[in-house]
Amino acid sequence: MTTVKRKAKQLGQILIEQGLLTPDQLQQALEEHRKTPKSLGRVLIDLGLIKETDLVRALAEQVGLEFVDLAEFSIDPGATTLLPEALARRYRAIPIGERDGKLLVAMSDPANVYALDDIRTITGRDVQPVVATAADVEQAIQKYSGMDGQVEALSAAAADQADDTAVEIEAAVEEAPIVKLVQAIMTQAVGDRASDVHIEPMEKDVRVRFRVDGVLHEVMHSPKNIQGGLISRLKVMAEMNIAEKRVPQDGRISMRVGGKQLDLRVATLPTVYGEKVVIRVLDKSNALLRLEDLGFMEDAYQRFEQSFRKPYGALLVTGPTGSGKSTSMYATLNILNEDDKNIITVEDPVEYRLAGVNQIQVNPKAGLTFASALRSILRADPDIVLIGEIRDKETATIAIEAALTGHLVLSSLHTNDSASAISRLVEMDVETFLVASAIDCVVAQRLARKLCVRCKEAYVPDQAQLQSAGYPEWLWPEIPELFRPAGCSACSNTGYRGRIGLYEVMQMTEEIERLTIERASADQIKAVSVQQGMMTLRDDGLEKTRLGLTSIEEIARVVK
């Protein structure tokens, strides 16, 4: 019997069937293709008719292979270590997992039979190739190659150790694999713009997660036997006691990554499966940001500037942990930091070193608390005082009195909005007339993720969406379109890249002072402040959504 081989579909036919191209567009591209040596696929991309991802997907179908979008695929970090980085880059191929007992390998050119033979030989596995764009493969290699050899070498070394004594661990943490692994983790963290690195012992492995733009993302799982060496190495670098595993510890690391000097704040926490390590990446460029770059709307900025330009009074910045309070206070200090000003801060901890500013680190063990440091500061002839956080009545009282005696005081509080800061101070038993006289301005803030400018999608919202979001009905005709996240390689397929501040600036007017003395509720104070022109956190977020900076969903996530 004679078998007839099915004829492969033409590229143009596939694209038309997928609804990515019209016959007229294909004809236009074919005419251009005849005039140039470029391939038909490249002509289609250059004409803007399709994207590279669409082309690669269609080519994969043409040769009967599966297309994989690596931005959406859950890559197994363990699989990526099976192929050396040099070969991965040469063949533009990376192992991404297993399927039906075969090693799944993403390739930009699956027709390269020499590459497939080499990968089979090196890994000792049957290989199933899948197709991915060259850009996605390159990005995956860049992301995962830094840790492959280090994890494997460290795991092998750990397996050879019969005993987990402190002496052996201390010797092991200076060995090359563990040193390189820590360097690789931090290099990837900087490349991914992570603010925090979480190294978490699990029951059977060790999980590494990065917090990027305020949201945690899982990066890798490592063998359980590298746990002791990895955590001990970090503790040694942070000058902690590696023999003590039962109590939390804190430390700092200064290291160079990619030509950039990093300050890292390290905290350990004993858990049932071992010590969890959280590393805060302190980017000094954040301390040098200008207030105008943080996301203040013009009216809110003018309100705030009226207050911080005054020679005395108290300015409070409120919000939950991680809302950017320190960044706002540092940015304000950068404006006020002049040769004729004596600026002293008391912080816990001192995150960024500022030139020309006298910074004090709180040390409760030595008796140096916010309150005791503040008393000493006021005897050192300051013009401007920054208090990291008001936590108790004593600190609050001294800060308020300092604001009343000719000092400009900046500090933070943990409250949900600006009006609640007044109630919080009153609850600390600070006299209401002192609060009313000393406080000049309260800024409440949050951080919202910014839409990725490369992939954000415009859409026309219906009235139900606008009403649900909180836009007033009179504004609906002025909102022809909004934007939502799509996802691309530039933003790791999240649809967001970077963050922007949401601000609520409440000035202490005569009416607010009177309500404070009368011990009015936070809701009453907020209502009056809104009548006087204050834009609430939600309204500020909705305005930034209207301007295309963020999305309705993101505002709903960060502002309740």
N, C-alpha and C positions, 0 to 999 in steps of 0.2 A: 504494500500500500504506500502511495506517495503522500507525504505530508507537505502541506503548503504553509510556509512561514508567513505569519501575519505582518503586513506592512506597517511600519511605525508611523504614527500620525505626524503630520508636519507641525512645527512650532506654532505657526500662525493659527492653525486649526484648533490647537489645544487652547490657546489664549482666547479665541472667540468663544469656544464652548464654556470656558470658565467665566465669561462675561467681562473679561478685562480689556477686550479689544473689539472694535466694530470692523466689518469688512472694509469699509472706506478707509479706516485708519491703517489697516493692514496693507491695503493697496498703496497708500501714501508712503508707508515705511519701505515697501518693496521697491518702489521707484527710487527712493533715496539710497537703498541698499545697492542697486545696480550702478550707482555713480561713485561708490566708495568701497575701499577694501574691507571696511568694518563688517562684522557679523551682523545678521539681522537683529539678534537680541540687543547688541550694543546700540544699533540705530534706533530701536524702539525706546531704549532708555534715554538716549540723547535727545530724542524728540519729546520726551516727557510723557509718553503714552503709557508706559508701565514703570514699575519700580524694580530694582534689582531682585528683591525677594520674589516678586511675581515671576520674573524670568527664570530664576533658579528652580522655583516650584514647577514651572511648566517643563523645563528641561529634565527634571527628575521624572516627571510622568512620561516624557518621551522615551526615556531609556528604561522605564519600568522599575524605578527605585523610589523609595519613600523620601519625602522632603521633611526636614526637621527645623523648626524655628528655635535656635538655641537660646534665644531670650526668654522663651516660654518653657523650654524643656528642663526638667529637674535633673541636672548633671550630677553623676556620682563622683565626688572628688577622689575616691579610692581608685576608680577606673582610670582617671586621667593620669595617675602616676605610673601606669603600665608602659607608656611610651615616652622615651626621653625627649626633652624639650627641643633639642637640635633637630631630631627627625620629625617631630610634630610640625615644626616651622618649615622644614624642607618640603614635606608632603602636604602641608596645609590640612592636617588631619589630627583629630583628637578623640580618644576613646571616651564615651559619655555614659556607658552603663552596660547592662547585659540584657539579652532577650533570647529565650529558648535555648539557653546554654551557650550562646554565641556572644562575642564581644561586639557591642554596637559602636561603630566608629563613624563620626561625622567628618565628611570630606567635601572640599569645594570642587574636586575633580575625581569622582569615583571611577572614571575610566582608566586611571593610572594603575595598570595591573602590577607594575614593578613596586609601587608603593604598597599595594595590598599584600604582595608576597613578603615584603620586608616586615610589615606590621605583624603578619602571621608568624614569621620566624622569631621575631624579637619577643612577642608576647606569649608565644606557644599556645595560642588560642585560635579557634575558628572565628573568622571575622564576618560580620554582616555590615556592609557599608550603607550609610544613609547620606543624603545630600543636604548641605547647608551653604549659606552664602560665605564667600571668602572673608568678608568683614566679620561675620559672627564667629567663624572658626579662629581667626586671628585674636579676637577679643577674648574668647574662651581660653586660648593658649596663654595669653598674657595674664589672665586671672588665676589660672590653676597651676601654671608651671612653676611658680616661685616656691611651692611647698612640696613638690613631689618627692625629690630626692631626700629632703630633710626628714619628712615624715617616715619614709621607708627606712632610712638609715637609723633614725632614732628608735623606731619600733624594733628593728633587729638588735640594736645595742641593748635596749631595755629587756628584750627576751633573753639575752645572755646573762643578765644579772640575776643571781640566785637570791640575793638578800637586798632588802630595801632600807638599808641603814642610812642614817643621816650623813655619815662620812662618805659612803659611796655616791649618794645623791649629790653632795657638795662637789665631789670630783667630776661627776658626770655633767653638771650644768655648765662646765667650762669647755666641754667637747664641741667639736665643729657642728655636728648635725643639729643640736639643740640651739646653738647660737644662731645658725642660719635660719632655723625654723621661726624663731622669735622675730628675726629681721624680716623674713618673708611675710609673716602675718602683719607686721606693722607697715611694711611697704604696700601691701594690698589695701590695708585700712586707709592709708593716706590717698591711694589711687581712687578708692571708692568714696572719698570725702566723708569717712565715718567719724562721728563725734565720740563714740564709745565702742570698745571691744569687749565682748563677754566671752570668757573661756569657762565652760560649764561642764564639770564631770557628771556624766550620766551613769546608768547602771552598767552598760556594756561598752561605752565609748566616751569620747570627749567632744562636746559640741562647741563650735566657734560661731558667734553671731556678731554682726556689725549693726550699730544704730546709724542709719543714714537718713538725714532730713527728719529726724524724730521718730522713725519707725525701724524696728528690729528686722534684720534679714539674716537667714541662716547661710553661712558661707561654706562650712565643711564639717565633717565628722572624722575624727582621728581614732586610731586604736587606743584602747584603754591603757595599754602598757606605756604610753608616752606621757601619761598624766603627771606622774611624780616629777620627771625631769623637766617638763615644760613649766609647771607651776613653781617648782623650786628655782628655776632659772630666773623667772620674773621676780620672785621674792628676793633673790640675791641682788639683782639689778636695782631693786627699790630699797635696798638696805633694810630688809625685814629679817626677822628671826625665822629661819627655815625649819627649825626644830619644833616651833610652836604652831600647832595646827588646830587648836581647840578654840581660839579666840580670834575675832576679826583684827586685822592689822591694816595700817595705811602707810603709804610711802610715795616717793616721787622718782621718776626716771628721766634723765636727759639723754637723748640719743639722736643720731643723725640718720635720716632716711631720705634717699634720693637727693642728696645735696641740701636738705632742709633740716634745720635743727628743731627737734620736737621736745616739748615738755609734756610728760605723761604723769597723770595722777593715778596711783594704783591702790585698789582696795580689795582685800580678801575677805571671804565670808565662809565659815565652816558649814558644809551641808552634809547630808547623810551619805553622799557618794564621794566626798572629798571637798577640797577648798575651791570655791568659785572665785575667779579673779575678774574684776571689772577695771578696765583701763580707760580713763578719760583722756582723749587727745586734745591738748590745749593748743589751739592755733593762735599764735601771737597776732596774726593779721586781724583777728576778731577784736582785739583790744585797741586796734588803731582805726576801726571803722568810724565813719562820720555819722552823726545822728541822721542826716538827710538820706543816707544810704540804707537805713534800717527799715524804711517803709512808712514813715510818718506822712499822713496826708497834710496838706499845707495848713489848714486851720488848726489841726491838733499840734503841729510843730510850733506854730506861733503862740499857742496857749502855753506850751511847755517852756518855750524860750523866755516868755515874759517872767516866768518864775525862776529859772536857773540863772538869769542875768541879775537878779536882785542880790544885794550883798549879804543878806541873812534870811533865815526862814528854813523850814524843813520840806524837802521833796521826797516823797515816798514812791517807790516802784513796787507794784504788787503783781502777784501771779503765782502759779504752781511751780514746782521744781522743773527746770528745763524750759522755761518760757522766755529766756533771754534777758532776765533782769540784770545780771552782772554786765552783760554786753552793753545794755543801755546806759548803765551808770558809768562804765568806763568811757563810753563815747562822749558822755556829758563832761567827764573830767578832762578829756582831751581838748575840749573847747575851752575849759576854764583854766587849764594848766599853763600859767604864765609866770615869768620870773618874779613878779611882784606879789605872788600868792604863795602862802605856806599851806600846802595840802597834805593832810595826814589821813591814812586809812587804817581801819582795823578789820581784818577779814579772817574767815575760817572756811577754806584755806585761802592763801594768796594764790590766785590762779595765774595772773599775768603780772609781770614786772613792768611798771611804767616809769619811764625816765623822768626825773625831777619830782617824783612823788614819794613821800615817806610812808612805806607800807609796813604794817605790823601784823604778824601771824599770831592768832589766838593760840594759847597753850594752857588748857585747863589744868593739866597735871602740875604745872609750875605756878598755878594761881593766876595766870593771865587770861581773864575772861573778857567778854565784850565790855562789861560794866567797869571792871578795874582798869582796862586799857583806856577806856573813854575818859575816866577821871584823870589819868596821867596826860592824855592828849590835850585836855583843856588847859593844862598848866604849861603847855609847850607853844603857846601863842599861835594857834592855827587860824587860818582864814576860812578854809573849807575842810569839812570832816566827812569822810565816807565810812559808814558802818555797814558791814556786810549784810547783817540781818538783825532786826529787832525781835528778840525771842522771849524777853521777860520784862516785868514791870520796872526793874532797876535800870536796865539798858534804855527802855522807852523813856523813863523820866529824865535821865541824864541827857538823852538826845533832844528831848523837847526843850529842856532848860537851856541847852547849848544854842538851839535855834532862836531862843528868846533873848540871848545875851550877845547877839551880834555875829553869830557864825552861820555859814551856809552848810546845812546838814543834808547829806544824801543817804538814804537807807532803803532796805527792802522789807517787805512783809509777805507772808503767805496768806493771801485772801483771793477770792474769786473775782471780785470787781473793785473799782475804785471806792465806791461808797462804803463797802464793808471794812475798809481800812480804818475809818473813823470809829466804827463800832468795835473793832478789834482792840484799838488803843484804849477805849473806854472800858472794855472788859478786863484789860490789864490793870485797872484801877488808877489810870492816869486821870487827873482832874480834867473835867470837860472844858473848863475855861482855858486851861493850858493847851489842850489839843486845838481848840478853836483859834487861839492866838498864834500858835507856832506853825501849824501846818499851812503851807502856801499852795501846794499842788500835790495831787495823787495821780499817778499813771498806772493803769492796769494794762497788762499786755499778754499776748499769746503769740506763738509762732505757727504759721500755716505754711504748708508746702506750696511752692510756686509751680505752676504748670510748665512743663518742658516746652520751650519755645520752638523746638524742632518738630514736635509731633502733636501738639494740642489741636483738638478738633473743634470747629465752630458748629453750633447747632441753634435752631430757633426754638426757644422754650415756649411751652403753652402756658396759659393763664394759671392752670392748676399748679404747675411747677413754680411759677413766680410767687404765687400766694403762699405755697408751702414753705418756700425759702424765706419769706418774710418781707418781700419787696412791697411797698405801699402801692395801692392801685393807681394812683396818679402818675407813678413812675413807669408803669408797664409799657406805654407807647414809646418810651425812650430807651428800651432795651431790645433792639432788633435781633441781637444774637448774644449767646454766652459761649463759653468754651468748657470742654471736658477733657480728661486725660485719655491718651490713646496708647502710648508706649512705643519706645524705639530703643536701639542699642545705646544711644547717648544717655538715657535715663534708666538703664537696666530694666526696661520694659515696665516701669512703674507709672509713667506719664507725668512724673514730677521731678524737678531738679532744682535744688536750693530751697531756701525758706524766706519768708517775708513776715515782718511783724504786724500784728493787729493791735491798735492802741485806743485807749479810752482815757482822755485827759480831763480830770475834774479839778477846776480851780476853786479855791476857798473864798467864795464871795460872802458878803454880809449875811445873806439868807442862809447859806450853808453853815456859817458860824453860829447863827441863832439856833438852827436845828440841832447842831452838835451840843450846845449848852443845854438844850431842852431834852437831850437824850432821845432824839427821834430815831426811828428805825432806818436801816440801810436803804430799804425800798423808798421811804419818804425822801431821803437825801438824794437818791439817784433820780427820782422823778423831777425834783426841782432843778437838778443839774442839767437834765435833758432839756427842760424848758428854757434853760439859759444858754442852750446851744451845744452842749456836750454830745458827741457822737459815741454811741455805745460800741462795745467790742463787736457785736453782731453786725451793726450798721456799717462799721468800718470794714468788716470782712465782706459784706455784700457789695460795698462800693468797689473793693478791689476785685471782686468777682466780675462786676460789670465792666471793669477796665481790662478784663482778660488776664489778670495776674494769677488767679487761682480759681477753684471750682466751688460750686454750691456744696458738693459732698464733703470737701475738705473743711469748709467753714462749719458745717454741721458736726464734723468730727471734733474740732478743737474748741468750739464755743457752744455751751449748752443753753 
